[in-house]
Amino acid sequence: MAAELFPDLDAERTHLAFSRASRNRMIERLGALDPESAADQITKEYIEVTVAHALEDLRGPGAGDFFGRIDEWYIGRRHIENEQHDPVVVDWRAPIAAPFYRATSVDPLGVAFRRRFTLDDGDLIAYLDEHLDDPDEGEVAGGIPDPVLAEIGAERSGEMREIVSTIQAEQDIVIRSPIDQVLVVQGGPGTGKTAVALHRAAYLLFEHRGRLARDGVLVVGPNQAFLDYISNVLPSLGERTVRQATVDELCIPRIGLTGEDDVELARWKGHADRIGDLEAAAVAAIRTPDDDIRVPIGARTHVISRQLFAEWLATALSGTSPLNQRRERMRSLAQRELLQRTGTDDTWSKAAPLKAAINKAWPTQKPEKLVDKLLPGPAGKRRVWTRADQLLVDEANSMLNGSPFTYGHVIVDEAQDHSAVGLRVIGRRSPTGSMTLVGDVAQSTTPAGQERWSSVFGHLGVDVANGTIADLTIGYRVPEPILTVANRLLAHTGVDTTESRSVRRVGEPPAWHFTTPEQCAADTAALAVATRHRRRVSAIVALSASHPAIERALAEHGLRAVHHVHDLAADELPVFDPERVKGLEFDGVIVVNPHEILSEGTDHEITARGARLLYVAMTRAVQELHFVTDADPPEVLDIDRPFA
């Protein structure tokens, strides 16, 4: 039967076997290299490292396989060559592979046909041909083939997967965009923003290996749960040197976090005005002495007038280097003055009064102390330090001492959630301005987050005219019946954004389950048990105040509530606050009391932030979405169907 449906199957299996054999011979050739034959130690170490990385790459899962073909070129995750160094499989990042992702019947890009392969447990079992040069095949070649849709809608495993076989044209354009720019990728839920960003990192490392191997690539994620979720994507693509961190982990020096801010205080601390406040506070600590300074050297006393001292201060302050470094400029001016007056080089060693005056007028400042003075509330040892304070400490440290760690390219996920101060922290890590920021302003939920990309550019220190915004408009994760309901919230988010449209037309709209306040946690837990029997990975999303009751109810079913998705144990079920679930995805999602999320836990009407939080929660669902509520459904959701 397979031979009738796929007449080239045997030939393609033969090529797959040849590719795997070629991969094995490449491993043998690399293993036979002798670093000891190198002319010097540096060359030896280079060979050792390069060979080790290449071997690790070729030994990875699926390294010798291919998932596609355009005309005579086979496309896979790794470059595979024969003993004559002719390509057997082309790396998906190579320029020649781009038409595999972008070609259509309208614009075939010189490609006659495209073939997509299906492998099952390493066996090639099927393929799908698209004849791009045949007008009669336009429907297949112009849409998203069923095998791709099947892969997109496949059950989740608790970690993000690479998407090299399913990259779509608008995604590929973003991935291969030039490196020397600040690129913002705006996209609604399920448009593949995160996957595109990570694959862009892999592409840039392929295309600019020498540059980025030296300068490094940084991926900034919103929280540790998210970083755990994406941790395997880049290694699966052969890239293991990319640093992944939260913005807090970038900060220097690190302070012990002992509390959390309320919404208003977090917003105040994250505002751009605090940057100016820090600078003003630092400069305010620098003062001209009240009196002239008398410096006895030998038989003569040299008088340094207050006016001259003030001129030195003004000259030193006019520089652009970190403030504590500019202090050394002040000392140099004083030394030069004494040298001119005395004509001897050792005069400075005898100028104790002048040194003391400089130290008093321009004290060396520490970033923690500077921030402590700026913030409201109890200072010193009584200070309760928060995440927003950590960002301010990094800003103060940069202002006083400079920023020591930078990267060749920086990728930022959920970029809209960073405060002005947080964006400054990130922007300093890319002195060349080579950055990729992905996010959705409709999902901006943090107190000091951004509602316009123009603001993001400004806080990074980049002119809007020098930034590029690319839109991803096609949703691949969320089924259309769920996305249609979620999109109703956009009018209440307070931001101007375009609705995403889903390619996954099949599915059920959100199901409603009515309960009472007393039974809400118990009914949520029971529904979670039923959902996880149907779905591989499911989760509960609820405001934090309801988590203790939900955790107790889950425990009665032998389940433990956890706040991660990576490496879930058999008895663990993820429970997240709406803000903490951002960037994650689950086969089944249960949202508890959506009316409370909409009003941010109050009895008031919908808030813009509440609408964004519920929008985030709803769009984590890949297969099914449930609402458990102890109140009437919010009118904004426009319920027009029988309740489950």
Order of alpha helices (4+ residues) and beta strands (2+ residues): alpha-alpha-alpha-beta-beta-beta-beta-alpha-beta-beta-alpha-alpha-alpha-beta-alpha-alpha-beta-alpha-alpha-beta-alpha-alpha-alpha-beta-beta-alpha-alpha-alpha-alpha-alpha-beta-alpha-beta-alpha-beta-beta-alpha-beta-beta-alpha-beta-alpha-beta-beta-beta-alpha-alpha-beta
